[in-house]
Amino acid sequence: MSRKSKPSFREQPTRFGPKISAPTLHLLWGAAALLAWPALAQTSAQRDGATAGALAPVVITGSSAWQDRWLAPGSVDVVDGDELRAGQLQINLSEGLGRVPGLVVRNRQNYAQDLQISMRGYGARAPFGVRGVRLYVDGIPASAPDGQGQAANFPLGSADRIEVIRGPFSALYGASAGGVIALYTQDGKRPTEWRTGVVAGAEGLWRFSTQLSGQTGGTAEQPGWSYTLDAGKFATDGERPQSAASRSTGNVKLSRAHDGGRTVLVLNRQSSQALDPLGLTRAEFDANPDQTSAAATQFNTRKSVSQTQVGLAWEQALGNGHRIELMGYGGQRAVRQFQAIPTGAQIPAGSAGGVIDLDRDYWGWNARWRLDRTYDSGRLTVAAGLASDQQTEDRLGFENFVGSALGVQGRLRRDETNRASTLDPYVQAEWRTKSTTVLAGLRHSSVRFKSSDRSIAAGNPDDSGTARFDGFSPVLGIRRELTPQLQAFASVGRGLETPTLNEVAYRASGLTGLNGSLNASRSLSAETGLRGKQTWGTWSATLFETRTQDEIVVLSNTGGRSTFQNAGRTRRHGLELAGLMQWGPFTFTPAFTWMDARYRDGFLTCTATPCAVPNVPVAAGSRLPGLARQQAYLQVAWEPGWANSVFTLEALHTGRMAVNDRNTDFTAASTVFNLGVRFEQNRGDWTWREFVRVDNLTDRRYAGSVIVNEGNNRFFEPGGGRALAVGVELVRKFR
């Protein structure tokens, strides 16, 4: 019998629709000089089939040099789709990306708030959604123009690969300094393949999904349409009371090659409902991490989301190495959320209330010209383009009570229309030979926000306003082959991260309008590293450093009204190690990240409301919250040669994390083990796959993630306990 109270969904959506330290600088430019000086004398032929790719997600087709990380002048990892799915639940992006150093994807065990994703320290401040990291699915942004994204619509069942880009080159994708996660779905091929799978696990968890891919009609000279269809449904009662969730997804990809070009159409749909157990205070977490905050059940905190999106890409060769690439997309997102906001006289003046009702329309386009020519000494690729994204949202806010009834929609407190737009010209050039790559790029990001407030009354003043952010992002990277088994690379670049619409929505207590004093944070990043490949496997080692000015931090966060400020200078520097090693029937996949992230300047913040003037000091040298100094991952896979079986043991170690800017409390370090076994049987055109896995084998009780600077001190989100899951997948080929 479940230890949790029965979940209840009482509402459905109403509408669907700086400066780098001298030693590091010397190291980087010394490496750059070492790598660059022989480039002019290089005469080796370009490797066949490689293409420039630092801007690949602007076109849905996604052909990219990032697929071949061996030749990339920056930090990139590619995780194959089969690796993402093998023996996994195929529900969360966190399942298959532990092997990527520098990347943290934490499952909050709370589907109302999505995953917590950070890259080299960027994104950890987000209490919900994804910030500071750009997300793409088949080249279409899964991040809104204001920089906030969601990973729930990533179709893992039909993924061909996921590319993860870290460091300076992520600045070429727009105003997010942290990095890029780009998923590409499979292209349909012959023979037609149908795949369907079922998973069942602890706490009422189940997932059903099916995929169909192939090609229709056409000839060998002129192929017909390729198609990939993906549909899935999952549900769970949740780890804690008030944490049940369900989600339905659908994804369609159609593509067709034509003379000198290609056309791609992508359509996806997502609908989800989730109860919200909220975080726990230190006392609650220590007493019983399986419990749920009383406020969550009192207000029946919950969230419903519906999203539909379509994208179309077209590319055409013009002759003599010239090519034009065009992409457009549009979508609609509806959100209805019930929060636990105080009632009656406890509601802060100007609070938007505890019920959010949001309708968002968004669209964008990208136009790019590319020149790609091969010479005797190497290959030159030049690209230039213009990208624009737009969003318009109608946002309503209501009290979450009527009289003594809690968790129901009450009086209107917020009624506004918000708009965000971007316009980014960019240019990139790459010279590549077998032993040397030199890549330079420049992007100018221009972001505009506008809010029109229609709910103006006593105690709720006019919050209309505008905000504008602009900045250049130049990047330079160099890769040099030292030996056939050893590559070195170095890159340096400037980037910026704009605040989201939610972060500029309010000013300090007593002030009205958008927070015009909040600036975009600006960063200078550099990295240098080595990659090697031997008979036993591959490895990489990277040193990085990022200096940021005007870091965006929480000023106050209470009563449903969060305000933000700039906190001066920060520094993130560290080491990333990764490898893939084979020894007989054993395969070892280790990844390790060490990162020290601190505020270089002290500043003042608020811990109570109202707070017109910050009055609580944060000391210089304090650690950035939500970030572990060490994270280590190891997967050991054993293939005994019996019944096509693979046994896996995973270990994930996470160091302790500060919960707030003042570093008044920390989570404890934790190590979690997962054990699994999978089997495969082939009978002609039929393939059966089965797996059994146990997550958190030792039933370790730990804080899986942190709600940074949570105003009610509910910082801690418990990690999942020991959980058994089994799955079966059937594959049929039609020849």
N, C-alpha and C positions, 0 to 999 in steps of 0.2 A: 504494500500500500504506500502511496506517495506521502512523504512527510509534509508536502506543501498544501496550502489552501487551494481550492479549485479556481482556475483562472476565469476571468470574466471580461468580455469585450462589450462595453455598454454603448460604444459609439463606433460608427464607421465614417469614412470620409464623406463629407457632404457634396464634394465636387471632385470629379475626376477629369477628366477632360481629355673705410677703416684702415686698417693698417696692419700688415703682417709683420711678425717679429723678424728681426734681422737674421738669426740663424736659419729660420725656415725659408726666408726669401732667398738667401744665398744658396741653400740646398736646391730649391726649385729652379732658379735660373742657371745654376751650375749644371743641373741635369739637362735643362733645355739646351744650353750651349753644347753640351756633349752630344746630344741627340741630333741637333740641327746642322752642325757645320758640314757634315759630309753629304747633306742632301743634294746639293747642286751637282755633285760628281756622280750621283747614283744613276746607274743605267739598267738596273734589273727591270724585267717586265712586270707589269701589273698582274696581280692574281686574277684569273678569269672569274667573271661573275660578280665581283665585289662592286658595291655602289656606295656613294656618299649617303650618310644616314643620320646626321645629328638632328635633322628636322623631320624625320620619317613620319611621326604621327600627324603631320598636317595633311597627309594623304592617306586614305583608308587602306590602300594596297600595302603599305608598310614595308616594302622592300628596303632593306637597311643594312649598312655595314655593322650596326650594333649586333646583328645576328652572329657576326664573326668577331667575338670579343678579342681574339688573338691580335687583330690588326687595328683595334680601336685606340685612339689617342687619349682616352679617358676611362673612367671606371664604369663598366657595364657588365651586367650578368644576364644571361638568358636561361630561363627555366622552361624546359620542354613540357608540352601539354600532357604527355604520358606520365612524366614524373609528377606533375600536379595531381593526377588522378589515381596513380597506383596505390591501392590500399588506403585511400582517403575517403572521407565522408563527402567531399565535393560540395560543401556548403559555404565555407568561409575562405577568404583569400589567405588567412593566417596559416592554413594547413600545409602549404607547400613552399613557403618562402623563407623558412628558418635558415636555409643554406646560404642566403644572400647576406654578406656582412654589411654593416652600416645601416641596414634596414630593420625596423622593428614593426611588426604587425601583431597587435595584442587583441585577443578576443575578450571583450568586456563581459561576456556572458550576459549581455543585455542588448537584444536586437532592436530596441527602441533608439539606441544611440550609435549604431554601426560600429565598425572596428576602430581601434586607435592606431593610426599609422604615423610613424615618424621616420625621417631619414637624416642621418648625421645630425640629429638633434632638432630638426625642424618638424613642426606638426604636433609636438607633445602637448602644447597648451590647449588644444581643441577639446572642449567638453563633449562635443558630439561631431559627427562627420569627420572630414579630412581637410586639413589646412596646411599650407606650406609645401605640399607635394602635389604635382599635377598627375591626373588620372586620365587614361584614354582607353577606349574599346574600339578596335578596328579603325583607329585614327580619329574617332569622334570624341571630343572632350567629355569626360565624366565629371569634370570640374566646372563649376559655373564661372561666368566672367569675373565674379568677385573673388574667386580663388577657393571657394568651399566645394568639396566634392563628396561623392558617395561611392563605396566599392560594392554595394549590395547587388548591383546589376551586372557584375562581371560573370559571363557565362563560362564557368569552369569546365562544364561537361563537354563543350565543343572547342575549348582553347587549343590552338596550335602551339602557342608559346607565350610567355610573359617576358618582356624586356624591362630591366630595372636600370635606370641611369642615375648615377650619383655625381656629386661634385660640380665643378664649374660649368660643364656643358649643359646641365639642366636649365641654366639661365636662358638658353636659346629657345626654350619652349614657352616663355612668358614670365609673368610676375610671380613666380614661386621659386624661392631660392633653394629649397631642400632637395628636390629630385623629381624623377618621373617614373611612373609605373604604367606600362602600356601592354594591354592584352590584345592578341590577334587571334581570331577564330580560324578554324580550318577552312580551306577551300575544298569544295566538293570535287571528287575524282572518280574515275572508273576503277573498279566496279562499284556500284552503289552499295553503301554500307548502312545498316540499321543497328543501333546500339541502344539498349535500355538497361537500367539498373535500379535496384532497390536496396536501401540501407535502413536498418533498425538499430536503435541504441537505447541507452539508459534515459530515464526521465521522460519517457514518451516520445523520444526523438525518432523521426522517420523522414526519409527522402526518396522520392520517385522521380526519375528523369528519363528522357528518351531523346535520341539524336538520329537524324537521317541525313546522309550526304551522298552526292553523286553528281552526274551530268546528264543533261537532256539533249537529244538530237545532235545536230552538227556533223561535221566530217573531220577527218584527220587534219585537213588544211584549215578548216574553219570550225573550231569546236563550238558546241552549243553553250547554253547557260550552265554554270556550276552552282550548286545550291547546298546550303547547310542549314538544317532546321534543328532547333534545340528548345525543349520545353521541360519544365521541372516544377516540383512542388515539395516544400518541406515544412515540418511543424515540430514543435517541442513544447513540453510542459515547463521547461526551464530548470536551471539549477537551484533557484530559490523561489519562495512564494512570490507571486506577482511578476513572473518573468517568462510566461508562456509567449510563444510567437508562432507565426506562420507566414510563408512567403511563396508566391507564385511568380515564375519568370518565363519569358518566351523570347527567342532570338532567331531572326531570319537573316541570312546573308546570301545574296545572289550576285554572281560575277560572270562577266563574259569578255573574252579577249577578242579584239578586232584588229584590223590591219594597222600595226604600229601603235596600238593602244589598248585600253582596258576600261570597263565600266563596272562599278560595284555599287550595290544597293544594300543597305543594312537597316533593319527594323527590329526594335526590341521593346518589350513591355514588362513592367514589374508592378506587383501589388503586394503589400505586406501589412500585417497588423501585429503589434507587439505590446505587451505590458511592460512597464518600467519599474524595476525593483529599487531604483536609486542606489546611491552609494551608502557606505556605512561609516559611522564615526569610529574613532580609535577604540572607544569603550565597547561599541557594538561588535566590531570586528574581533576584538580579543575575546569577548564573551562567547560569540557564536557566529562564525563567518557564513553559516548557512541561512541566517535570518534575513529578513527584509525590513527596511525602515518602516516604522509605524505610519509615517506620512504617506508612503506609497500606497498602502492599503486603504487608508482613510480617504484619499482623493482618487483612488483607482487610477493611478498614473498610467498613461498609455499613449500610443502613437499609431496612426495609420498613414500609409504612403501609397500613392499611385503615380506611376510615371510611364509615359510613352514617348519614344524618340525614333526619328527616321534620319538617315544620312545617305547622300549620293555623291560618289566620286567618279571623275572622268579624267583620263589622261590620254595624250596623243603625241606621237613623235612627229616633228615637223621637218626632219631631214637635217643632215650635216651635224648630228649630235644635239640638236635642239629639241626640247620637249616642253609641253605645257600641261599643267596638272591643276585641276579645279575640284573643290570639295564644298558641299553645303550641307547643313543639318538643321533640324528644328525639333522641338519637343515641348511637352507640358508635364508639370509636376504639381501634385496636390498633396498637402500635408495637413493633418489634423492631430493636435497633440494636447493632452491634458497633463498639466504639471502640478506639483505640490507647492502652491503659493499661499502665504498666510491670508486669512480672511478678516473682514471687518476693519477695525481701526488699525490693524497691524499692516495693512497694505501700504507700501510706500507711495508717496505722492508721485504721480507720473508713471506708475507701474502699468504695464500693458495687460495685466491679469494673468491667470493661469491656464487659459485656453488659447492655443494658436491655431488659426485657420488661414492657410496660405495657398494661393493659386499662382503658379509661375509659368510663364511662357518664355521660351528661350530659343535662340537661333544663332547661326554663325556661318561664316564662309572663309575659304582660304584659296587664294590664287597664286600659283608659283610657276616661274619659268626656270628651266634647268638646262645647262649645257654640260654634256658628258663626252669627253674625247680622250682617245688613247693615243699616246705617242710612243716612240721607241724607248724613251727613258722612263715612262710612267703614265699615269692617268690623272687628268685634270677634271674636276667637277666643280661647277659654279652654280649656285641657286640663289634666286632672289624672289621675294613674294610679299604679299600683304594679307594679313589675317584680321578678322573682326568677329567679335562675339557680343551678343546682346541678351539682356534678360529684363523682363517686366513682371513684377509680382504685385498682386493685391494681397495685403496682409491685414487680417482682423485679429483683435485680441479681446477676450471676454473674461469676466470673473469666472472662477471655477466652483461656484457655489450659488445656490438660491436658498436664502434663509439659512436653515440648519443643515440642508442637504449639500454634501460635499461631492466633488467629482462630476458635477453637471454644469452645463453651460448657463452662465448668468448674464449680467449686464455688460454691454459693449464698453470697452475702455480704449481700444486702438483701432483706427481705420485709416489706412494709408496705402499709397502706391509707391513702390520703390523701383528704380531703374538703374541698371549698370551696363556699361558698354566699354569695349576695348577696341583699339585700332593699333595694330603692330606691324610696321614694315620690318623686313629682315633681309640679310644677305649672308651668304656662307660660301667659302671656297676651300677646296681640299686638293692637295697634291699627294698622290700615293704611288709608291713603288713597293716591291716585295719587302724591302727592308726598312722603308721610311714612310711615315705619314706626317704631313703638316696640315693642320686644319685651323682655320680662323673664321669667326662668325661675329655678327653684330646684330642686335635686335633693339628696337626702341619700343617700349611699352607705354601706352597711354590708357589710363583707366579713369572712367567718369562714373560718379554716383549722384543720384538725385532722388530725393524723397519728398512727397507731397502728403502732408498730414491733413486728414479731414475730421479728426476727432479732437476738437479743441473745446475745453471747458475749464471751469475753476478747478485748480489743482492738476490739470492736465493741459499744459500750454502747447503751443504750436512747435512741433519737432521737425518741421520742414527744413530742407537745406540741401546744399550741394557739396561735393568733395571731388578733388581731382588729384591724380598721381601720375607722374611721368618719370621716365628714366631710361638710360642706355645700358645695355648689357653686352659688353665686348668679351670675347673668349678666344684664347689661343691654346692649342694643344699640339704636342709632338710625340710621335712614337718612333722608336728606333730598334731595329733588330741587332742585338749584340752578338748572338750566335743563332744558328737555326733552332736552338732549344730555349733561347732566352730573349725576351723583349723588355725594353724599358720605356716608360712614358712619363710625361709631365704635362700639366695644364694649369692655367690660371685664368681667372675671370671675375667680373663684377656682376652682381645680381641685385634684385630687389624683390621684396615681398610686400604686397599691398594688404591693408586690413580688409576684412570682409564687410558686407553690408551690416551684418549683425554687430560687428565690432565698432563701426562708426555710428550706429543708430542712436546712442545716447551719450550725453556729456555728464560731468559730475553733478551731484545733487544741487538743485536750484538753478541750473542752466538749461537752456532749451536749444533745439536744433541739432543737426548732425554734429558729430565731434570733429570740427574742423581743425583742432589742434593736434589730431593724431596723424602722424606721418608714416609713410612707408618705411620699412626697415631696409637698409642698404648694406650689402656685404661684399667682401673681397675674399675669394676662395682660391686655394691652391692645393695641388696634390702632386705626388710623384710616386711611382711604383715600379714593380717588376712582375713579369709573368713568365712562368716556365712550363715546359712540358717534357716529360721523360717517359721511359718505357712503362713506368709504373703509374703514371697519371699526370695531372696538371696541378698548378698552384699559382697563387697570386698574393702579393703583399703591397699594401698602399699606405703611405703616410699622407695625412690631410690636415689642413688648418683653415678655419673660417673666422674672420673678424667682422662683426656686425655693428653698425651704428643704428640707434633708434629702435632697438629691439621692442616688439609689441608685447605688452604684458597686461594682465588683469589689474585694474584699479580697484573695482569693487564688484561683488557678485552676490547680490541678495535680492529677495522679493521679486524674482523674475526679471530684474533689470541689471544687466552686466555693462560695465563701462571699462574702457581700456585706455592705456597711456603708453608713451615711449619711455624706455628705461635706460637710455644711454648705450654703452658699449658692452658687447659680450664677446667671448672667445670660445670656439670649439676646436679642439685638435685631438688627433688620435691615430690609431693604427687599425687596419683591417686585414685579416688573413683569411684565405679560403683555399680549398683544395678538393681534389677528387682522386682517390688512390685505390688501386686494385692489387690484391694479394691473393692469388689463387681464387677460391670461390667467394672471397670476402671483398666488399667494396666499402671504403670509408669516405664519408663526406663531412669534413669539418669546416666550421666557420667561426671566427672569433673577432670581436670588436672591442677595442678599448678606446674610450672617449672621455675627455675631461671638458665639461661645458660649464662655464661660470660667467657671472656678471662681473665685468671689469670696473664698472662704476656703481656706487651705491645710489639708492633712490628712495623715495617715500611712497608708501601705499596706504590703503585703507583696510581696516578689518571690521568696521561697523558701518551702519547706515542710519541716518543720512551722513554723507561725508563730502562736504563741499571742497575741502582742502586736504590732500594726503598728509597724514601725520604719523605714520608708523614706519620706522626706518628698515630698509633692506640693505645689509652690509655688502660692500664690495668684496668680491671673492665668494659670495654665496653660490651654491650650485643651482643650475637651471632645474626646475622641478620636472618630474615625470620622466627623467632620463637616468638610466643605469650607467655606471662607469664601465662595467664589464658585461658583455653578453657572449655566451659560448654555445655552440650547437655542434652536435655530432650524431650522425646516422651511420650505423653499421648494418650492412645488408649481407646476408649469407645465402648463397644458392647451393644447396646440398646435392642438386642433381636428381632429386626425387619428386616426381609428379609435378614438374615445372613449378616448384615451390620457391618462395623467397621469404626468409625470416628477417625482420628488421627490429632494431633497437635504437630509439632516439633518446637523446638527452639534451635538455635545454636549461642552461644556467643563466639567471638574471641577477645582477647585483642590486643593491638597495637603491631606492629612489626617494628624493625629497618630494613632499606632497604640496609644498607651497614655496613662494619666493623667499620667505623668511627662514626656510629650512627648520621649522619648529618640530617636524616629525618626519620619519622615514619609514618606508616599507622595509621588511627584512629581505635579505638575499634568499633566493630559492633555486632548487634544482628539481626538475620534473622529468620523469622517464615515461616513454611510451613504447609499448611492445606490440608487434603485429606480425601476421603471416598471411601470405596470399598464394593462390593456386591458379593454374590455367590449364584448360583442356581444349585441344583442337581436333575437330572432326570435319574435315573437308571445309565447307564454307561456314561452318558453325564454330564459335569459340565461346567457352564458358569461363568466367573468372569469378573467384570467391575470395573474400578476405575476412579475417577476424582481427580486431585490434583492441587493446586496452590502453586508454589514455590515463596519465597520472597514476602509473602502476603502484606507487607506494602511498597513494592517497594523501599527498602532501597538501596541507592547508596553507595557502599563501595568497597574497594580493596580486592578482593577475594584471591589474592596471590601476591607474591613479586618475581621479578627476582633479586636475590641477587647480589650486586656489578656490576650491568649492566653498561658497559663502557660508554654508551651514556646517562646515567641517566634516561633511560626508565625503571624505577623500577616497576611501578604499572600495575597490570593486573586486570581490573575491574571485580567484581562479577556480576553474572547474575541478571537482573531485574525481575520484576514480570512476571511469565510465567504460563499459563494454559496448562495442558496436560490431555488427556483422553486415556484410553486403554481398550481393550477387549481381553480376552483369552478364548479359547475353549479347553476342555480336553475330550478325548474319550478313554475309556478302552475297550480292545478287549479280552473277556474272553474265 
